[in-house]
C-alpha cells in the first residue's frame, strides 16, 4: 500500500521544457529509491514466511499511514518532485527479532542473575550459535521458548504455535537419528540429539502432552550419553551436557523407582578426570544414591508379617544405606556450607512454625546470598528429607527424626520464598520443582505439605511451568478434601 505524496511546484526549467515540447509525452524516470522499495516489497510478498511469524494484515487501513513530517519532506524532496510514492505501510520481516525475544526469555529461566556460582545448565549459553547447524534444534528451541513465553504471558495462540513446532521437531528428530550414520559427524549429531531431547523435555514440562512425556525425552538424552560412554564426556560441550543430564536423572530415577546409570562409580569418576566436579556436581553424586534405598524399603515391607528374618535383614540394609547417605551429606555440607549458604546454621537453629513459634524465613539475618545459593540449599535439604524418610521407615522409633525433617522442609520453603521475592526470572525455575515435590510427598507434617502444594501452584502459574507442577507425573497435588498424603508414596 502506498501513500500519495504532495506534489512540489514545477521548477522554471520544467516550465520551459513544457513550452518547447508541447504535445510531446514526457518520459518518466524511475528513481533509485523507488526501485529499492519496490524490490524489497516484492521480496517480502514472494517469500514463504514460516507459520509462527506470519503477520495478520487484515486490519490494515489507510489510518495506518505514516504522516509526513517537516524533516521527512525535506529529506524526500528530490523524490517527491519525481512523483515518488512511498510505501509507508510496509513492515519488514520481524521473525528473527521475535525468535530472539522468545529465546532470551526462555534462557533467563536457567540463568542465576548476579551469582558467581556455576549454574545447572551452563550449556544453554551455546544454544544460540549452535542451533542454526541443525534443523531439529531450531524447531525444538522454538517449541520450548515459545511455550515458555506463551505460558508466562498467558497467550494460548503462542502455546498452540509452540505445539506445531514441537510436532515438527519430533519429525525432524526421527529423520536425523535415522540418517545419523550416513555422512555425518557422529559427535556433532549426538550433541544436537542431546540438546534437542532436553529442550523437548522442557517443552513437556510446560505443555504436558502426556504425564510422562518430559521423562521419556530425558531418558532419550541419558541413552545417547550412555552410548557415547564416559570417556566422551570429559571435555567440551558434551561435558556440560552430561552434567546437566546427570542432574535431571535424579528426578527420573526417583520417579521410575530405580537407580540411574550415572550412580555407578565409572560415571562418577571418568567424566571428571579432565575437569574436577564442582560443588553441585558432588551434591548430585550423593543424590543419585538415594533411589537405591527404595528397593530395600519395598522388600522390607514385603516380608513384614511373612518372614521376620528377611524383613529384619532388609531393615538393617536400609538403615545402613540411608545413614551412609546422611553421613555423606553432612561431610559435604561441612566442606561447602560457607561457600553456598553461610547463614544456614542460623536458619536451622531457629524455631519452626511446627513448634508454635513466629517464624519468618526471609529475615535479614538468615537471608540467602543469591538465587543460586538458595537453589543449591534446597537441593541439599531435599536430599536430607528423602534420606531421613527412609531412615524413619527403618527405625524402631520413627518420631526420632521428625524434627530434622521439619527443619529441612522449612529451609526448602524458605528457598522458594526467596525466589518468589526476586521475581519470575530469578533462575532455578525448573530446578526448584524437585525439592518442592519432595516436601509435598515426604514431609510427615500436613502444614508443610499443604504449604508446598500451594507453592507448586504459585510456582507453576508464575513461571510458566504449571504442567510439570500440577499435571506431569508424579502429580502430588491432591483435592482440598484430602488432608494427608501416605508415607508410602515415593517420587
C-alpha positions as CSV (number, residue, x, y, z in Angstrom):
1,X,0.0,0.0,0.0
2,X,1.4,3.4,-0.9
3,X,0.6,6.9,0.0
4,X,0.4,9.8,-2.4
5,X,3.0,12.5,-1.6
6,X,2.0,16.1,-2.2
7,X,3.4,17.4,-5.5
8,X,6.0,20.1,-5.3
9,X,5.7,23.2,-7.6
10,X,7.3,22.8,-11.0
11,X,10.7,24.4,-11.5
12,X,11.4,27.1,-14.1
13,X,13.3,24.5,-16.2
14,X,10.4,22.2,-16.3
15,X,8.1,25.1,-17.3
16,X,10.4,25.9,-20.2
17,X,10.6,22.3,-21.4
18,X,6.8,22.2,-21.4
19,X,6.6,25.3,-23.7
20,X,9.3,23.9,-26.1
21,X,8.0,20.4,-26.2
22,X,4.3,20.9,-26.1
23,X,2.3,17.9,-27.1
24,X,5.2,15.6,-26.6
25,X,4.8,13.0,-23.8
26,X,7.4,13.4,-21.1
27,X,9.4,10.3,-20.3
28,X,9.2,9.3,-16.6
29,X,12.4,8.2,-14.9
30,X,12.3,5.7,-12.0
31,X,14.4,6.9,-9.1
32,X,16.8,4.5,-7.3
33,X,14.8,4.8,-4.1
34,X,11.7,3.8,-5.9
35,X,13.4,0.7,-7.3
36,X,14.8,-0.2,-3.9
37,X,11.5,0.0,-2.1
38,X,9.6,-1.9,-4.8
39,X,12.3,-4.6,-4.9
40,X,12.1,-5.0,-1.1
41,X,8.3,-5.1,-1.2
42,X,8.4,-7.7,-4.0
43,X,10.8,-9.9,-1.9
44,X,8.5,-9.6,1.1
45,X,5.4,-10.6,-0.9
46,X,7.1,-13.5,-2.6
47,X,8.9,-15.1,0.4
48,X,7.3,-18.0,2.2
49,X,7.4,-16.9,5.8
50,X,7.2,-19.6,8.4
51,X,3.8,-20.0,10.1
52,X,4.7,-18.7,13.6
53,X,5.8,-15.3,12.2
54,X,3.0,-14.7,9.7
55,X,1.7,-11.2,10.2
56,X,-2.0,-10.5,10.1
57,X,-2.5,-7.6,7.7
58,X,-6.3,-7.9,7.5
59,X,-6.7,-5.0,9.8
60,X,-4.6,-2.6,7.9
61,X,-6.4,0.6,6.8
62,X,-5.5,4.0,5.5
63,X,-5.4,5.2,9.1
64,X,-2.1,3.4,9.5
65,X,-0.4,5.6,7.0
66,X,2.6,7.5,8.5
67,X,2.0,11.2,8.1
68,X,4.8,13.3,6.6
69,X,6.8,15.5,9.0
70,X,8.9,18.5,8.1
71,X,12.2,16.6,8.2
72,X,10.6,13.8,6.1
73,X,9.5,16.2,3.4
74,X,12.9,17.8,3.4
75,X,14.8,14.5,3.0
76,X,12.4,13.2,0.3
77,X,12.1,16.4,-1.7
78,X,14.1,15.2,-4.7
79,X,11.8,12.1,-5.0
80,X,8.6,14.0,-4.3
81,X,9.4,16.1,-7.3
82,X,9.6,12.9,-9.3
83,X,6.1,11.8,-8.2
84,X,7.6,9.3,-5.8
85,X,5.1,7.1,-4.0
86,X,6.3,6.0,-0.6
87,X,5.0,2.5,0.6
88,X,4.6,3.8,4.2
89,X,2.7,0.7,5.5
90,X,5.4,-1.7,4.6
91,X,6.6,-3.7,7.6
92,X,9.9,-5.5,7.5
93,X,10.2,-9.2,8.4
94,X,10.4,-9.4,12.2
95,X,10.6,-13.2,12.7
96,X,14.3,-13.1,13.7
97,X,13.6,-10.4,16.4
98,X,10.7,-12.4,17.8
99,X,12.7,-15.6,17.7
100,X,15.5,-13.9,19.7
101,X,12.9,-12.5,22.1
102,X,11.4,-15.9,22.9
103,X,14.8,-17.5,23.4
104,X,16.2,-14.7,25.6
105,X,13.2,-15.0,27.9
106,X,13.5,-18.8,27.9
107,X,17.2,-18.8,28.7
108,X,16.6,-16.3,31.5
109,X,14.7,-19.1,33.4
110,X,18.0,-21.1,33.5
111,X,20.3,-18.2,34.5
112,X,21.1,-17.1,38.0
113,X,21.3,-13.3,38.0
114,X,24.1,-11.8,39.9
115,X,25.6,-15.1,41.0
116,X,29.3,-16.1,40.8
117,X,28.4,-19.8,41.1
118,X,28.1,-22.1,38.2
119,X,24.5,-22.7,37.1
120,X,22.8,-26.0,36.4
121,X,22.6,-25.6,32.6
122,X,25.8,-24.0,31.5
123,X,25.4,-25.5,28.0
124,X,22.4,-23.2,27.4
125,X,24.7,-20.3,26.5
126,X,25.9,-22.2,23.5
127,X,22.4,-22.7,22.2
128,X,22.1,-19.6,20.1
129,X,25.1,-20.2,17.9
130,X,24.7,-23.9,17.8
131,X,21.1,-24.3,16.9
132,X,21.5,-23.0,13.4
133,X,23.5,-26.0,12.5
134,X,20.7,-28.4,13.0
135,X,17.0,-28.2,11.9
136,X,15.8,-30.3,14.9
137,X,17.5,-27.9,17.3
138,X,15.8,-24.9,15.5
139,X,12.4,-26.5,15.9
140,X,12.9,-27.7,19.4
141,X,14.2,-24.3,20.5
142,X,11.2,-22.6,19.1
143,X,8.9,-25.1,20.6
144,X,10.4,-24.7,24.1
145,X,10.9,-20.9,24.0
146,X,7.5,-20.1,22.6
147,X,5.8,-22.4,25.0
148,X,7.6,-20.7,27.9
149,X,6.7,-17.2,26.6
150,X,3.1,-18.3,25.9
151,X,2.7,-19.7,29.5
152,X,4.3,-16.6,31.1
153,X,2.1,-14.2,29.1
154,X,-1.0,-16.5,29.2
155,X,-1.2,-16.3,25.4
156,X,-2.8,-19.6,24.2
157,X,-2.2,-18.7,20.5
158,X,1.6,-18.7,21.2
159,X,1.3,-22.0,23.0
160,X,-0.7,-23.6,20.1
161,X,2.0,-22.4,17.7
162,X,4.7,-23.9,20.0
163,X,2.9,-27.2,19.8
164,X,3.2,-27.1,16.0
165,X,7.0,-26.5,16.3
166,X,7.1,-29.4,18.8
167,X,5.5,-31.7,16.3
168,X,7.9,-30.6,13.6
169,X,10.9,-31.1,15.9
170,X,9.7,-34.7,16.7
171,X,9.5,-35.5,13.0
172,X,12.9,-33.9,12.3
173,X,14.5,-35.8,15.2
174,X,13.3,-39.1,13.9
175,X,14.7,-38.3,10.5
176,X,18.1,-37.1,11.8
177,X,18.5,-40.2,14.0
178,X,17.8,-42.5,11.1
179,X,20.4,-40.7,9.0
180,X,23.0,-40.1,11.8
181,X,25.4,-42.7,10.4
182,X,25.3,-41.6,6.8
183,X,27.9,-39.0,6.0
184,X,27.7,-37.1,9.3
185,X,30.0,-36.4,12.2
186,X,28.8,-38.7,15.0
187,X,29.9,-36.3,17.8
188,X,28.0,-33.3,16.4
189,X,24.9,-35.4,15.7
190,X,25.0,-36.7,19.3
191,X,25.3,-33.2,20.7
192,X,22.4,-32.0,18.7
193,X,20.3,-35.0,19.7
194,X,21.0,-34.5,23.4
195,X,20.2,-30.8,23.3
196,X,17.0,-31.4,21.4
197,X,16.0,-34.1,23.9
198,X,16.5,-31.7,26.8
199,X,14.5,-28.9,25.0
200,X,11.7,-31.3,24.2
201,X,11.6,-32.5,27.8
202,X,11.4,-28.8,28.9
203,X,8.5,-28.3,26.5
204,X,6.7,-31.2,28.0
205,X,7.3,-29.6,31.4
206,X,5.4,-26.6,30.3
207,X,2.8,-28.1,27.9
208,X,2.3,-31.7,29.1
209,X,1.1,-33.8,26.2
210,X,1.4,-36.9,28.3
211,X,2.1,-37.2,32.1
212,X,5.5,-38.9,31.4
213,X,6.4,-37.0,28.2
214,X,9.1,-35.0,30.0
215,X,10.6,-38.2,31.4
216,X,10.7,-40.0,28.1
217,X,12.6,-37.2,26.3
218,X,15.1,-37.0,29.2
219,X,15.6,-40.8,29.1
220,X,16.5,-40.3,25.4
221,X,19.2,-37.9,26.3
222,X,20.5,-40.3,29.0
223,X,20.6,-43.1,26.5
224,X,22.6,-41.1,23.9
225,X,25.2,-40.2,26.6
226,X,25.3,-43.8,27.7
227,X,26.0,-44.9,24.2
228,X,28.8,-42.4,23.8
229,X,30.4,-43.6,27.0
230,X,32.0,-41.7,30.0
231,X,35.3,-41.0,28.1
232,X,33.5,-38.9,25.5
233,X,32.0,-36.7,28.3
234,X,35.3,-35.5,29.7
235,X,35.5,-32.1,28.0
236,X,33.8,-29.5,25.8
237,X,30.1,-29.2,25.2
238,X,29.4,-32.9,25.8
239,X,30.8,-32.5,29.3
240,X,28.4,-29.6,30.0
241,X,25.5,-31.6,28.6
242,X,26.5,-34.6,30.7
243,X,26.5,-32.6,33.9
244,X,23.0,-31.2,33.1
245,X,21.5,-34.6,32.2
246,X,23.1,-36.1,35.2
247,X,21.3,-33.6,37.4
248,X,18.0,-34.3,35.7
249,X,18.4,-38.1,36.0
250,X,17.9,-37.7,39.8
251,X,14.2,-36.9,39.2
252,X,14.0,-39.6,36.6
253,X,15.4,-42.4,38.8
254,X,13.2,-41.3,41.8
255,X,10.1,-41.3,39.5
256,X,10.8,-44.7,38.0
257,X,11.9,-46.0,41.4
258,X,15.2,-47.4,40.0
259,X,18.9,-46.4,40.3
260,X,20.4,-44.3,37.5
261,X,23.2,-45.4,35.3
262,X,25.0,-42.3,36.5
263,X,25.1,-43.6,40.0
264,X,27.8,-46.1,39.2
265,X,31.5,-45.5,40.1
266,X,32.6,-45.2,36.5
267,X,30.2,-42.4,35.7
268,X,31.1,-40.6,38.8
269,X,34.9,-40.6,38.1
270,X,35.8,-40.9,34.4
271,X,33.9,-37.8,33.1
272,X,35.6,-35.7,35.7
273,X,39.2,-36.7,35.1
274,X,40.0,-33.6,33.0
275,X,37.6,-31.2,34.8
276,X,37.1,-31.8,38.5
277,X,33.5,-31.9,39.7
278,X,32.0,-28.6,41.0
279,X,30.4,-28.3,44.4
280,X,27.0,-29.0,42.8
281,X,28.3,-32.0,40.9
282,X,29.4,-33.6,44.2
283,X,25.9,-33.0,45.6
284,X,24.3,-34.6,42.6
285,X,26.5,-37.6,43.0
286,X,25.2,-38.1,46.6
287,X,21.6,-37.5,45.5
288,X,22.0,-40.2,42.8
289,X,22.5,-42.8,45.6
290,X,19.1,-42.1,47.2
291,X,16.9,-44.1,44.8
292,X,18.9,-47.3,45.8
293,X,17.1,-47.1,49.2
294,X,13.7,-47.6,47.6
295,X,14.0,-51.3,46.7
296,X,15.3,-52.1,50.2
297,X,12.3,-50.4,51.8
298,X,9.9,-52.2,49.4
299,X,11.4,-55.6,50.2
300,X,11.4,-54.9,53.9
301,X,7.7,-54.0,53.8
302,X,7.0,-57.1,51.5
303,X,8.3,-59.5,54.2
304,X,6.8,-57.8,57.2
305,X,4.4,-60.3,58.8
306,X,5.5,-63.1,56.4
307,X,9.3,-63.6,57.0
308,X,10.6,-61.8,60.1
309,X,14.2,-62.7,59.4
310,X,14.1,-61.4,55.8
311,X,12.3,-58.3,56.9
312,X,14.8,-57.6,59.6
313,X,17.7,-58.1,57.2
314,X,16.3,-55.6,54.7
315,X,15.6,-53.2,57.5
316,X,19.2,-53.4,58.5
317,X,20.4,-52.8,54.9
318,X,18.0,-49.8,54.6
319,X,19.1,-48.2,57.8
320,X,22.8,-48.7,56.9
321,X,22.3,-47.2,53.4
322,X,20.3,-44.2,54.5
323,X,22.7,-43.5,57.3
324,X,25.6,-43.6,54.9
325,X,23.9,-41.1,52.6
326,X,23.2,-38.8,55.5
327,X,26.8,-39.0,56.5
328,X,28.0,-38.1,53.0
329,X,25.6,-35.1,53.0
330,X,26.9,-34.0,56.4
331,X,30.5,-34.2,55.2
332,X,29.6,-32.4,52.0
333,X,27.9,-29.6,53.9
334,X,30.8,-29.1,56.3
335,X,33.0,-28.6,53.3
336,X,30.8,-26.3,51.2
337,X,28.4,-24.6,53.6
338,X,30.4,-21.3,53.8
339,X,30.6,-21.2,50.1
340,X,27.0,-22.0,49.4
341,X,25.0,-20.7,52.4
342,X,26.9,-19.1,55.3
343,X,23.6,-18.3,57.1
344,X,22.4,-21.9,57.0
345,X,23.1,-22.8,60.6
346,X,21.4,-19.7,62.0
347,X,18.3,-20.5,59.9
348,X,18.2,-24.1,61.0
349,X,18.6,-23.2,64.7
350,X,15.6,-21.0,64.7
351,X,12.3,-22.4,65.9
352,X,10.0,-23.9,63.2
353,X,6.3,-22.9,62.9
354,X,5.5,-26.5,63.5
355,X,6.5,-26.0,67.1
356,X,4.5,-22.9,67.8
357,X,7.0,-20.1,67.2
358,X,6.6,-17.0,65.0
359,X,8.9,-17.8,62.1
360,X,9.9,-15.7,59.0
361,X,12.2,-17.5,56.6
362,X,13.4,-14.2,55.0
363,X,14.7,-12.2,57.9
364,X,17.8,-10.3,57.2
365,X,20.0,-12.4,59.5
366,X,19.2,-15.6,57.6
367,X,18.9,-14.4,54.0
368,X,20.4,-16.3,51.1
369,X,23.4,-14.9,49.3
370,X,21.7,-15.2,45.9
371,X,19.2,-17.3,44.0
372,X,21.8,-19.9,43.0
373,X,22.7,-20.4,46.7
374,X,19.0,-20.8,47.5
375,X,18.6,-23.4,44.9
376,X,21.7,-25.3,46.0
377,X,20.5,-25.3,49.5
378,X,17.1,-26.5,48.5
379,X,18.6,-29.5,46.7
380,X,20.7,-30.3,49.8
381,X,17.7,-30.1,52.1
382,X,15.5,-32.2,49.9
383,X,18.2,-34.9,49.8
384,X,18.2,-34.9,53.6
385,X,14.4,-35.2,53.7
386,X,14.5,-38.2,51.4
387,X,17.3,-40.0,53.3
388,X,15.7,-39.2,56.7
389,X,12.4,-40.6,55.4
390,X,14.0,-43.9,54.6
391,X,15.8,-43.9,57.9
392,X,12.5,-43.3,59.6
393,X,11.0,-46.3,57.8
394,X,13.9,-48.5,59.1
395,X,13.8,-47.1,62.6
396,X,12.1,-48.6,65.6
397,X,11.4,-45.0,66.8
398,X,10.0,-43.2,63.7
399,X,9.3,-40.0,65.6
400,X,13.0,-39.6,66.3
401,X,13.7,-37.9,63.0
402,X,10.6,-35.8,62.6
403,X,12.1,-32.5,63.9
404,X,15.0,-32.8,61.5
405,X,12.7,-33.4,58.5
406,X,10.6,-30.4,59.6
407,X,13.7,-28.2,59.7
408,X,14.9,-29.2,56.3
409,X,11.3,-28.8,54.9
410,X,11.2,-25.2,56.3
411,X,14.6,-24.5,54.6
412,X,13.2,-25.6,51.2
413,X,10.1,-23.4,51.7
414,X,12.4,-20.5,52.6
415,X,14.3,-21.1,49.3
416,X,11.0,-20.9,47.4
417,X,10.0,-17.7,49.3
418,X,13.4,-16.1,48.4
419,X,12.9,-17.0,44.7
420,X,9.4,-15.5,44.7
421,X,10.8,-12.4,46.4
422,X,13.2,-11.9,43.5
423,X,10.6,-12.5,40.8
424,X,9.8,-14.9,38.0
425,X,13.3,-14.6,36.4
426,X,15.4,-15.3,39.4
427,X,16.7,-18.6,37.9
428,X,16.1,-22.1,39.0
429,X,12.5,-22.2,37.6
430,X,12.9,-25.9,36.8
431,X,15.5,-27.0,39.4
432,X,13.3,-26.0,42.4
433,X,10.4,-28.2,41.4
434,X,12.0,-31.5,42.7
435,X,12.8,-30.2,46.2
436,X,9.3,-28.8,46.5
437,X,7.7,-32.1,45.4
438,X,9.8,-34.0,47.9
439,X,8.4,-31.8,50.7
440,X,4.9,-32.4,49.3
441,X,5.4,-36.2,49.4
442,X,7.7,-36.9,52.2
443,X,7.1,-34.4,55.0
444,X,5.2,-36.1,57.9
445,X,3.5,-32.7,58.7
446,X,0.3,-31.6,57.0
447,X,1.2,-27.9,57.4
448,X,4.4,-28.3,55.3
449,X,2.7,-30.5,52.7
450,X,-0.1,-28.0,52.2
451,X,2.3,-25.1,52.0
452,X,4.5,-26.9,49.5
453,X,1.4,-27.7,47.4
454,X,0.3,-24.1,47.3
455,X,3.9,-23.2,46.4
456,X,3.8,-25.5,43.5
457,X,0.6,-23.9,42.3
458,X,2.0,-20.4,42.5
459,X,5.4,-21.5,41.1
460,X,3.8,-23.2,38.1
461,X,1.4,-20.3,37.3
462,X,4.1,-17.6,37.8
463,X,6.9,-19.2,35.9
464,X,5.3,-20.9,33.0
465,X,5.8,-24.5,34.4
466,X,2.4,-25.3,35.6
467,X,2.1,-28.6,33.8
468,X,5.2,-30.2,35.5
469,X,3.9,-28.8,38.8
470,X,0.3,-29.9,38.6
471,X,-0.1,-32.4,35.7
472,X,3.0,-34.3,34.9
473,X,3.9,-37.4,36.9
474,X,4.3,-37.6,39.7
475,X,1.3,-35.4,40.4
476,X,1.4,-34.6,44.1
477,X,-1.4,-32.1,44.2
478,X,-4.4,-33.6,46.0
479,X,-8.0,-32.3,46.2
480,X,-8.6,-30.0,49.1
481,X,-10.8,-32.6,50.8
482,X,-7.8,-34.8,51.4
483,X,-5.8,-34.0,54.5
484,X,-2.9,-36.3,54.2
485,X,-0.5,-38.0,51.8
486,X,0.5,-41.6,52.6
487,X,4.2,-42.0,53.5
488,X,4.4,-45.0,51.1
489,X,4.2,-42.6,48.1
490,X,7.6,-42.1,46.6
491,X,8.7,-39.6,44.0
